[in-house]
Every structure is written in C-alpha cells, then in structure tokens.
Amino acid sequence: MKIGLLQYSPAWEDKEVNKKKIADILQKNKTKIDLLIFPEMTLTGFSMKSKELAEDIMGNSFTFFQNISRGKNLNIITGIIFKENNKIFNASVFINKNGKVKSIYKKIHPFTFSTENKNYSAGTKTEIAECEDWKIGLSVCYDLRFPELYRFYAKQRLELLTVIANWPVDRIEHWRQLLKARAIENQCYVAGVNRVGDTGKLIYNGFSSVYDPMGNELLSVEGKEGIFTADINIEKVKMVRNDLPFLDDMKLI
C-alpha cells in the first residue's frame, strides 16, 4: 500500500484558506496513493476555540474531505474538531475512498499543558480503521507519549499506527524518537504526520515520518510542504512478528 503524508503550514483558524491550500497541494501531486494522511486539526491548526470551530458529522469539514476521497479515489485520515452529544473532541477521522466516514477516534489524552483539557473532552476508547486489508490504529499528537495506548492496539494485531500532530520544533526530537519506539515495540508500521510553519508563538518543522516494524526510517521530511509517499507491505509485519514473536509475551497488567 502506498501512503501519502500531507505536510503543510495551515493558516491559523481559517478553514476556507486552508481548504484552498490543500486543494493546491493535491493538484500538484501526480503519484497514485492508497491512503492520504493529514496533520492534527487539519483545517484550523491546534486551536483552543473549540466551541467556535467544532462541527458534527454533517459539517463542512467532513464534506470537504469526503469530496476529496471520492474525487481522488483515495482513503483519508484527517484531523477535525468534532462535536457529538454536546461534547467536543480533537478527532482523527478515517474516510474511505467512497467518501464514507468509517472511523472517528477521539483523542484520549488532551494536552493539559496547553489547556486542551479545558476546551476538549477526552475520548475513552481505541479506534481501528480497516483500509485495503490493513488494520490501522488511530491516535493524535500527545497520545504518542503514552505507550500503553499503543500496546492495546498491538494486542489487536493491527499493522499500521497513525499519529496526526501539531508538534513544535522545541520538542521535535521527542516526536522522532517516540515514533520509532512505537514501531519497534509494537512490530508494525508507524506513520506520523506533523505540520510546518510559524504561528507567531510556536514554530513547527514537520518531520512527518514513516517507520517500518523493525524501526527503520522509510521517510522523514523536514520543513517542506507537499505530499510525501512511502510504500508499506503487510507481509513485512507478518514476517517480523513471526520471526520475532515478542507480542505473544505481552502482559497488560
């Protein structure tokens, strides 16, 4: 499966400008992709204006990405500020190539350091998206610091973990090392998609990356905007787990 990582610099809290920026990036892409992954809160940046920006499943942001998936015939994982039952969540949303919303993961670990916990509710469960015979575990940014979440995913023997993020440059080495660690310990591919740009308060340099089940770096992109691709092979996951059956000894205590 060929995955694409869309790394870009979103205009702060301006959905319409960001839709145009994404459309321009998509227009330049000539590579056939099976799964395209966007950064956290794709159309807004990491905003705490949750009440103003939140949408339910019928909202314009959902429609925008559904139209992309149908028009480009590709599966999508994107970040949306999601409203459901009077609660607001920082969500990772999987939309299949037919434009159907199939999975919505609600971020389990709000980032209290930035008051995210005061503006967003915490999710309570994992979410696996099924895509082209792959089982994909969804997660968002700060989740990456909590390895126990990914152990629950590994227990379900998924093949790909995705982390969508707005992870600033000051802590970018944490991002890179933790992505690699999650791949090694769970014996699966890990794709992390981060933004780039300068908000005036924080600077982001991306390093959107893909690691294989042995922790080898397949892709890492610093500072650039665009769609960057990597080929991943489900048989590689099976081979590593068969040759090194470490997950069989996992005990969640």
C-alpha positions as CSV (number, residue, x, y, z in Angstrom):
1,M,0.0,0.0,0.0
2,K,1.3,3.4,-0.9
3,I,0.6,6.0,1.8
4,G,0.9,9.8,1.4
5,L,1.7,12.2,4.2
6,L,0.4,15.7,3.6
7,Q,2.7,18.2,5.4
8,Y,1.8,21.9,5.2
9,S,1.5,25.2,7.0
10,P,-2.1,25.9,7.8
11,A,-3.5,29.4,8.1
12,W,-4.4,30.0,11.7
13,E,-8.1,29.1,12.4
14,D,-9.1,29.8,8.8
15,K,-10.8,26.8,7.3
16,E,-11.5,28.3,3.9
17,V,-8.0,29.4,3.2
18,N,-6.7,26.0,4.3
19,K,-9.1,24.2,2.0
20,K,-7.6,26.1,-0.9
21,K,-4.1,25.4,0.2
22,I,-4.8,21.7,0.4
23,A,-6.6,21.7,-3.0
24,D,-3.5,23.4,-4.5
25,I,-1.2,20.7,-2.9
26,L,-3.4,17.9,-4.2
27,Q,-3.5,19.4,-7.7
28,K,0.3,19.2,-7.8
29,N,0.5,15.6,-6.7
30,K,0.9,13.1,-9.6
31,T,1.5,10.0,-7.5
32,K,-1.2,7.4,-7.1
33,I,-1.9,7.0,-3.3
34,D,-4.0,4.5,-1.5
35,L,-4.1,6.3,1.9
36,L,-3.5,10.1,2.4
37,I,-2.9,11.3,6.0
38,F,-3.2,14.9,7.1
39,P,-2.0,16.7,10.3
40,E,-3.9,17.2,13.5
41,M,-6.8,19.7,13.4
42,T,-6.1,19.9,9.7
43,L,-8.1,23.0,8.7
44,T,-7.6,25.1,11.8
45,G,-4.2,24.4,13.5
46,F,-4.1,23.5,17.2
47,S,-6.8,25.9,18.3
48,M,-8.5,26.2,21.7
49,K,-11.5,27.9,20.2
50,S,-13.3,24.6,20.2
51,K,-16.8,25.9,20.6
52,E,-16.5,28.2,17.6
53,L,-14.8,25.7,15.3
54,A,-16.4,22.4,16.2
55,E,-18.6,20.5,13.6
56,D,-20.8,17.5,13.7
57,I,-20.5,14.7,11.2
58,M,-22.7,16.7,8.7
59,G,-20.3,19.7,8.9
60,N,-18.5,21.3,6.0
61,S,-15.1,19.9,7.0
62,F,-16.4,16.4,6.8
63,T,-17.9,17.2,3.4
64,F,-14.7,18.7,2.2
65,F,-12.6,15.6,2.9
66,Q,-15.4,13.3,1.7
67,N,-15.4,15.1,-1.6
68,I,-11.6,14.7,-1.8
69,S,-11.8,10.9,-1.1
70,R,-14.5,10.4,-3.7
71,G,-12.9,12.7,-6.3
72,K,-9.4,11.3,-5.9
73,N,-10.5,7.7,-5.2
74,L,-8.3,7.5,-2.0
75,N,-8.7,6.7,1.6
76,I,-8.1,9.6,4.1
77,I,-7.1,10.1,7.7
78,T,-7.6,13.7,8.8
79,G,-8.0,15.8,11.9
80,I,-11.3,17.5,12.7
81,I,-12.7,19.4,15.7
82,F,-15.7,17.1,16.3
83,K,-18.9,17.8,18.1
84,E,-21.1,15.0,19.4
85,N,-23.7,14.8,22.1
86,N,-22.8,18.3,23.4
87,K,-19.2,17.3,23.8
88,I,-16.2,18.5,21.6
89,F,-13.3,16.2,20.7
90,N,-10.0,16.5,19.0
91,A,-10.6,13.7,16.5
92,S,-8.8,11.6,13.9
93,V,-11.2,10.7,11.2
94,F,-10.9,7.8,8.7
95,I,-12.9,8.3,5.4
96,N,-12.8,5.5,2.8
97,K,-12.3,6.1,-0.9
98,N,-16.1,6.0,-1.4
99,G,-16.4,9.1,0.8
100,K,-17.9,7.2,3.8
101,V,-16.9,8.2,7.3
102,K,-15.9,4.8,8.8
103,S,-14.0,5.6,12.0
104,I,-13.7,8.5,14.4
105,Y,-11.1,8.4,17.1
106,K,-11.5,10.9,19.9
107,K,-8.1,11.9,21.4
108,I,-7.7,10.1,24.7
109,H,-5.0,12.3,26.2
110,P,-5.8,16.1,25.9
111,F,-2.7,18.2,26.3
112,T,-3.2,19.9,29.7
113,F,0.0,22.0,29.3
114,S,-1.9,24.0,26.6
115,T,-5.3,23.9,28.4
116,E,-6.6,21.4,25.8
117,N,-8.3,19.5,28.6
118,K,-10.4,22.6,29.4
119,N,-11.6,23.0,25.8
120,Y,-12.0,19.4,24.7
121,S,-13.4,16.2,26.2
122,A,-11.2,13.2,26.4
123,G,-12.0,10.1,24.4
124,T,-12.3,6.8,26.2
125,K,-11.5,4.1,23.6
126,T,-9.2,3.0,20.8
127,E,-10.4,3.1,17.2
128,I,-9.3,0.8,14.4
129,A,-9.9,1.7,10.8
130,E,-10.0,-1.0,8.2
131,C,-8.4,0.0,4.9
132,E,-7.3,-2.1,2.0
133,D,-6.9,-5.3,4.1
134,W,-5.0,-3.3,6.7
135,K,-6.0,-2.7,10.3
136,I,-4.9,0.9,11.3
137,G,-4.8,2.3,14.8
138,L,-5.7,6.0,15.1
139,S,-4.1,8.4,17.5
140,V,-3.5,12.1,17.9
141,C,-0.3,14.0,18.9
142,Y,0.1,14.0,22.7
143,D,-1.1,10.4,22.7
144,L,2.3,9.4,21.4
145,R,3.8,10.0,24.9
146,F,1.6,7.2,26.4
147,P,2.9,3.8,25.1
148,E,0.1,1.9,26.9
149,L,-2.4,3.1,24.4
150,Y,-0.4,1.6,21.5
151,R,0.0,-1.7,23.5
152,F,-3.8,-2.1,23.4
153,Y,-3.6,-1.6,19.7
154,A,-0.8,-4.1,19.3
155,K,-2.9,-6.6,21.3
156,Q,-5.4,-6.4,18.4
157,R,-2.6,-7.2,16.0
158,L,-3.0,-4.1,13.7
159,E,-0.4,-3.5,11.1
160,L,-0.2,0.4,11.0
161,L,-0.3,3.0,13.7
162,T,-1.0,6.6,12.6
163,V,-0.3,9.8,14.7
164,I,-1.5,13.1,13.4
165,A,0.1,16.1,15.1
166,N,0.9,19.7,15.7
167,W,4.3,19.0,17.4
168,P,6.5,22.1,17.8
169,V,10.2,22.2,16.9
170,D,11.4,22.6,20.6
171,R,10.4,19.0,21.3
172,I,10.8,17.6,17.8
173,E,13.4,15.0,18.8
174,H,10.9,13.6,21.2
175,W,8.5,13.2,18.3
176,R,11.1,11.4,16.2
177,Q,12.3,9.0,18.9
178,L,8.8,8.1,20.1
179,L,7.5,7.3,16.6
180,K,10.5,5.0,16.2
181,A,9.9,3.4,19.6
182,R,6.2,2.8,18.9
183,A,7.2,0.9,15.7
184,I,9.8,-1.2,17.4
185,E,7.8,-2.2,20.5
186,N,4.6,-3.0,18.5
187,Q,6.2,-4.5,15.5
188,C,4.2,-2.6,13.0
189,Y,4.5,0.4,10.7
190,V,4.1,3.9,12.2
191,A,3.2,7.0,10.2
192,G,3.4,10.3,11.9
193,V,2.1,13.5,10.1
194,N,3.1,16.8,11.6
195,R,2.6,20.4,10.3
196,V,5.1,23.1,9.4
197,G,5.1,26.8,9.8
198,D,5.2,29.6,12.3
199,T,2.1,30.7,14.3
200,G,3.8,33.6,16.0
201,K,4.0,31.7,19.2
202,L,5.3,28.3,18.1
203,I,7.4,27.1,15.2
204,Y,6.8,23.7,13.5
205,N,9.3,22.0,11.2
206,G,7.4,18.8,10.4
207,F,9.5,15.7,10.3
208,S,6.5,13.8,9.1
209,S,7.8,10.2,9.1
210,V,7.2,6.5,8.4
211,Y,9.0,3.7,10.3
212,D,8.8,0.0,9.5
213,P,8.2,-2.8,12.0
214,M,11.9,-3.0,12.8
215,G,12.2,0.7,13.5
216,N,13.9,1.6,10.2
217,E,13.1,5.1,8.9
218,L,11.4,4.9,5.5
219,L,10.6,8.6,5.2
220,S,11.3,11.7,7.1
221,V,10.6,15.2,5.8
222,E,11.8,18.4,7.5
223,G,10.4,21.9,6.7
224,K,8.8,21.2,3.3
225,E,5.2,21.5,2.2
226,G,3.7,18.8,0.0
227,I,2.7,15.2,-0.2
228,F,5.4,12.7,0.6
229,T,5.0,9.0,0.0
230,A,6.2,5.6,1.2
231,D,5.4,2.0,0.3
232,I,4.4,-0.3,3.1
233,N,4.0,-4.1,2.9
234,I,1.6,-6.0,5.2
235,E,3.7,-9.1,4.7
236,K,6.6,-7.3,6.3
237,V,4.6,-7.0,9.5
238,K,3.7,-10.7,9.4
239,M,7.3,-11.7,8.8
240,V,8.7,-9.7,11.7
241,R,6.1,-10.9,14.1
242,N,6.6,-14.5,13.0
243,D,10.4,-14.4,13.2
244,L,10.4,-12.4,16.5
245,P,7.2,-13.3,18.3
246,F,7.6,-10.8,21.1
247,L,4.0,-9.7,21.2
248,D,3.0,-13.2,22.3
249,D,4.7,-12.4,25.7
250,M,3.0,-9.1,26.2
251,K,1.1,-8.8,29.5
252,L,-1.1,-5.7,30.1
253,I,-1.1,-5.6,33.9
